[in-house]
Amino acid sequence: MSARSFATRRFFTQQSSPAPTRWRPQIATYATIGICCSAYAYNLYADDQVQKKRNFRHRNFIDKNLVFTRDNYNGGRWWTMVTYSFVHTSALHLAVNMFALSSFAPICIGLIGLRSTSALWLGGSVSAMYLTMAAEDYKNKQAKSTGSSKPITVAGWPLPQGSPTDQPNMRFIGASSSLLSIVAAVACKIPQHGMYIFPLPVAVPMYGAIGGFAVFSAVAYIQDLLPFLGHPGHLGGIIFGAAYYTIALRTKRFPRR
């Protein structure tokens, strides 16, 4: 992303900052990437145990304690509203999100600080799941009004066979919502700065990129397009990022560093 080099140069040319502060974006970013990669490796191991030994112990631990499902929420496992953001379903899923993380996290930390960037990650993941559940409840209410009794899930990835859930077999995983929360805050901070989006040959202003993605997510949700992408969750992340910047950062109600 072109935005990365801009923010990196700006951040590292602040000579008044002590050395530990200058390295903070890289340390925090690589630590998060390490956690996500470790969670993915554990996920692969759990699947391997199921396929080769029919051992569901690790699979059940992940599905009860790391991924987000309605069962986990109703069962009081509130931490899954955050831990799901570190779990990914495939190597491509992980690679795309980690590329975005390595591109935007150092920018965000350099612009608004590590504490606020962490708050954006956590708040984006939580708000995404609340909006997802609200959207799911709304569609179920609509379905009941038309006489349908089949539960509806608005997004998610199928749970492996044998996973512990009584709800429709959907789970929510991935860092996308948290990353979109960070990107939305950066777009509010430097809205005119350009970023490249594949396959467009020219840079797009950040406010246009994040705004366009929000519109796409809303339309895709309404039209039931690509539901596995978790459009309400993406919208929840974007909304939280923009709201956090507007309310907390512009009014200086939270520390920047």
Salt bridges, closest charged atoms under 4 A:
ASP47 OD1 - ARG59 NH1 2.50
ASP48 OD1 - LYS52 NZ 3.34
ASP63 OD1 - ARG59 NH2 3.29
ASP63 OD1 - ARG171 NH1 3.87
GLU136 OE2 - ARG70 NE 3.52
ASP137 OD1 - ARG70 NH2 2.88
ASP224 OD1 - LYS139 NZ 2.37
